[in-house]
């Protein structure tokens, strides 16, 4: 089954909800980056959240970036998503190995540690929107719940999970984001809180054979759930030789000249998909001309 996101409302639009299965895209990320199990879980949770949050964007060309800078052994995670739920991500340290946590589960909180969560929304304006909060647990779902409440003032419940096979491939991955609208009444809020207290984990629900629609039915079926639409989600990197060239031009004349003086081809590897781009000295000379022209125009 291909990955997809379900978008829904409940309680006469007092609640908006998103749920997804993300097993395939998380497995693709694991394979590309050769991630250890705990980093697969950490990056997989962030990829799942990024895809759902990307689908909240209004404009077709809007882009969302989630960044975690932290003092745990992973050191940092980054995910980028667009409004069509195309998502990509990377971990600074992909091969962290840790013993299970006190619950016998992958210790994502231990891998992440303390740090900062940044949410960057590029909506084509002069400056992107940037929201930042302190990490609360490093488990990512709780950190995003705190972000929504404090930075966007939207009371939310976020559930994210990645379940691994014994061969370290991804068995299940998915999540949900439930948000209360400003006009939500106390009865709806209380009913939702009680339901969330008794919910199984996301991966348990998915591993029992439930779809994202059924996950939302379990959560919100008693509150008049209405499924609005579903959209496909995928791991997708939009890098290209042209984009890499523009990135090299942007580093400036001095650095490009140093590469030319070294007299060797330059290899650039995409951090998100591991694709390699090679540039000969003659290519660098053309980029130097572009950098010079760019600086003279400014």
Beta strands, then each sheet from edge to edge (+ up, - down):
strand 1: 4-10
strand 2: 15-21
strand 3: 63-70
strand 4: 76-82
strand 5: 86-91
strand 6: 115-122
strand 7: 129-134
strand 8: 156-164
strand 9: 170-180
strand 10: 226-232
strand 11: 234-235
strand 12: 266-269
strand 13: 276-279
sheet 1: 8+ 9- 2+ 1- 10+
sheet 2: 7+ 6- 3+ 4- 5+ 11+
sheet 3: 12+ 13-
end
